[in-house]
Amino acid sequence: MKIMFLPLILFPFLIFSQQSKLSKAVNYLSGFIASEYFNELKSSNSDLVLVDTIYLRALNYFEGDYSEALLALTFTTVPYNEVPIVTPILKNVFYYPLISASDSIFLKKNGQLPRYLFYDSPPTEHGDVDKQAHFYGSAFISYSITIFDLGNLIGYFVEAFEEDFKVQSKIDLRDIDVNWYGKLFGESININSETLPSQVMVIRSLRYFIFSL
């Protein structure tokens, strides 16, 4: 199980009025992904097309506010509604709640999240179901904070945090890689607002095939 960094970093900020706005957006987007309409889209579209569809729905919901949309997408695409954390010294376990939809919508949403995003997405039931949250979290940081280049720093921080708090056994290099592409996406929409997530995600696969020639 993996934990995203944004819920921890942004929690003091989210307990104020932003939380209500963000919660409503997460509920709305989760309901869209869990809907029968989205399930029908899954039968005739690739997962990358579905990623773009969710992204455009979020952007429309926030009337073109990219920062708000990226933040809501980060929480919406996290496939957990709470995460266990084991403190490194006392070894105490506590569960950190994440902003999410109701249990029924949350579970159905998880079942319909796009998960085969890259050339090396595991051919399993879960695939890369957690990678969108990494991607959008890094994109949010990259897009919203332009004074300092924190994208790479935050990406490495979450991996170190996961290792230190025993949420996973070792640093996931693929997570770090996806964090970098999320950062690239955030930078790209600052330059060209028409950029879609799939256009950046596919670069990861193209780079692999180019360098393997």
Beta strands, then each sheet from edge to edge (+ up, - down):
strand 1: 82-86
strand 2: 93-97
sheet 1: 1+ 2-
end
